[in-house]
Amino acid sequence: MENIYFEKIDDKTLVIKLENKWRKSLSFPEEGMCGRMYLMKYLDFRGTVVEALKWSDALGENILILSVTGHFKWKDYEENSNKYTLEDKSELYAYLFQKTKTDKAFKKKWRVYDYTECFGVDWYTGFIPKATTITDLDKDGITEISMPYVSICRGGMDPGVMKIILYEEDTKYALRGSTRLGCKSEYAYGGKCNPSENLNNNQIFSEFLSKHWDANKCEAGKFY
């Protein structure tokens, strides 16, 4: 598959009451199967949508939704006690919904979940802007989805946590490491990563993710 067609779905509003039930008030294009009512009725997801993409490959139609919660308070209970402390937390989610030729509706294929618990001055949980990719690197007609994101909590100058998750069908690959600070300085630090074990057996994906990591590891004021 040489060309992959996908369309961006713009989300404008989403109302969430954090510590209660999730409530969605979405504004999506009304045309086609990605209309507002279809998403509301059939796609079960949490968070404020920051990016949504729709495309087709050899397996069928796909909808990717990336979402975040923003910062909220949560109760951290002591073991075997009713006592708790209020802590700060933020979460992110990625969902793939798929509809094959035999399906009548989209079904959830997989979900990615991560979070940050923080008492620091500077903190952020979210996807790296304009870094999500839809590819067919091995040209088998089945697309790969890569999603770089960061989890930052600091009161000083420590690098944040960075991950790139890549899915092909049900198989998950990953690079995990840290962001890089001071990239334009001779004293730059951070930015190293470790691959998941299954990447050692896939040179195509390994080389792609390594380049993708180098292109996105510098914080450079992108997050706050």
N, C-alpha and C positions, 0 to 999 in steps of 0.2 A: 504494500500500500504506500504509494509515493506521496499522496496528498491527504491531509486530514482537515476536514472542514469542521469548524466549531464556531459557535456564536456566544457572545457574552450576554449574560442576563444581569441587568442592573437592578440592584436592590436599593430602595430609597428609604424605606421606613421599616422598623421592626421594634415592637414594644415588648420589653421583658420586665417582669417583676421578679428580681433575683431571689431568693429565699422564699419563694412561693411557687405557684405553677407557672410554667412557661406559657406566654401568650404571644401569638404571632399576629402582626398586622403588616402584611407584606405589600409592596407595590412592585409588581413585575409586569413585563409586557403581556398583554391579554391574548395575543394571537398564539395559536398552536398549542402544543401539549405542555409548554412551559408557562402557560397562563397562570395568573394568580390563584384561581380557584382550584386548578389541578394540583399545584404545589401545596395549598392549604389542606386539601382533602387526602392526598395520597403520600406525600413525602414527610416523614417524621424526623425532625431534626431539632437541635437546640442551638441557641446563640444568635447573635446578630450577624447576618450574612455580609461578608466582606468581598467575596468573589463567588460567582456561579457560572459554570460553563456547560454547554451541551454540544455533543458531537456523536458521530456514529463510527463504528469499526466493524470488524468481522463478527463480533459477538452480539452486536445490536446497537441500540441507542443508549447513550450514557449521559447522566447529569452529575456533575461534581459540585458540591456545595462546601465552601470553606466559611467557618463562622467563629466568632469569639464572644466571650461574655463581658469583657471589661472587668474592672476591679469590683469586688464585693466582700462583705464580711461573712465569715462562717464560724460556727461554734466548734471549738476543739475541746471535747470532753476529756476529763481525766479518767483513767481506767477505773471501772467499778465505782463511779461517782457521778453525781449530778452537777458537779462543779465544772466550769468550762472557762476558757479564755477566748476572746474574739480575735481572730486572725484575719489577715488580708489574703485574698486568693483571686486568681484569674485563670480562665480556662480557654482552650481552643478545641475545635472539632473539625474533622474533614469527613465527608460522607460521599460515597459513590453509590448512585442509584442506577440500575440497569434494566433495560427491557429487551429481551431476546425476541426472535421471530415468533416464538411460541407463547410468549407472555402477553397477557392482556393489559398489564399495568407495570409500572416501574417497581422494582424490588430493591431493597438495600443490599448492596454487595459487600461492603465493609465500612468500618468506621475507624478513624484515628482520633485518639483523645490524649491531651496532655494538659498540664497545669503548672502554675507557679504559686508557691506559698512564700510570702515575703514580709519582712519587717524593715526592708531597706528604704533608702531615700528615693532611689531610681529603680523602677521596675516596669516590666513590659512583657506581655505574652501575646504573640501574634505571628502571622505569616509575613515573610519578607515581601515587600511590595514588588509587583510585576516579575516575580520569580517562579511562579507555578508554570510547569510545562506539560504539554500533551504531545507525545512523540510516538514513533514506531521505529525504534533504533535497529531492531533485528529484522525488520521488514517481514513480519509474519502475519500482518493484518490485524494484530491485537495491540492496542495502544498501551503505552506506559504513561503513568501519571507521577510526576515528581513534585513534591511540596516542601520547600525550605521554610523553616520557621525558627523562632528564637524564644528563649525563656530567660529573662534578665532580672536579677535581684541583686542590688549592691548599694552600699553606702560609700564605696571608695572607687577604685579603678580596676576591679576585677572584670575579666571578659565574661560575657554571658554564655549560656548554653545554646548551642545551635544544632539543629538536626535537619537532614534532608531525607524524607521518606519517599521511596519509589515503589509503586505497585505495578505489576503486570498481572492481570487477572486476579488470582487469589494470593499470589506470591509477593511477599514484602521484602524489600531491600532497604538498607539504611546506611547513612554516614552520620556519626555522632561525635561532637567535639565542642569547640568553643568559638565564639566570635573573635575577630581581630581588632585591636584598638591601636590608635596612632599610626594608621596605615601609611600616611604621607611622611612619617618621621623615620629617622634612622633607628629610633628606639621602639619600633612597632613590636607588639607581642600578642600572643594568642593565635587562634586560627587553625590549630591542628585538629585532626579528626581521625576516627577509627571506623573501618568498614564492618558491616555485619559479615558473618562468616560466609554466607552464601554468595557474597560479591566476589570472593576469591575464585569462584568457578564461572564467573560471567564477565569476561574482559570488556565487552561492549558497554554494559551498564556501568562497570567500574570506572572506565575512562570517562564516560559522560558525566557521572556524578562527581568525579574528581575535578573536572573543569567547572562544573556548576558550583561546586563548593568554593573554588578559588574566585569565581566571579561574584559571589555573594557574601563572603565571610567578613568583610569590613563593615563595621557598624556605621561609621561616617555620619553620625547624626540622623540615621534613618528612622529611629524608633521613638525618640522623644527629644 
